Amino acid sequence: MDQADNWTLMFRDATIDSPGGPILAKSLRRQMVEHGDGGLPIWQTEFGAPSPITLTSGAVIDEAKHAALLTEAMDLWKTYPWAGVFIAFTYKDFNSSGAAHGDHMGLIRSTAGTPGCDASNRPTGTAKKAYCAFRAYVR
């Protein structure tokens, strides 16, 4: 398994059609209740995916897919009464022109400029589509 396939573990299946972080949390929650920790919240941390990237399975996570996955995960997360905070993996790409998969995990690009979203919630400046999805969600 190469590094690119590790991100498929976050999703329900290797076609990355839906977020699995919240799905995995349901299983974790069951374990917590069974062991007396049912009163504690679970935090969803470091949620995200590199964008753009093509996984070895052939599935593609482009900026639109990244935004859709993030939105779906946040929508699902808020349905759980035990859900704590939801944290994106990182705000800014480590290196938007870098070759490593981890360089592209941010909601905005690492290039100079100001991120924003227009009146139709489309990204402007250094923003990626996931930035506008996240921004719309938390407002």
C-alpha angles and dihedrals in degrees: 000000000000125000093263091063092057090078091060087069088072092061135064093253141356092269087070093223094146142013119272102183089083090041091054089048090062089059091046089050091056089054092049093052091048090054099045100262096108093121094062124092123232119229119216102216133177095013113171148085135233111264126232102024138134112215121218087250086065094249115136127215107197125169093273092050091047090053092046092049091049092049093047091049093049091048091051093043094057091057092067114088090206095051117124126189123334115220127187115227095250137341097224133033111253090224118351091196094044125116098224118095091230090060091075105050099107135106089230134034122257092234121110116274144075122285119225147144127236126228090277091052093251117145121260131186112357095344122120121210089259090061091058092045091051093043092051091048098052096045 
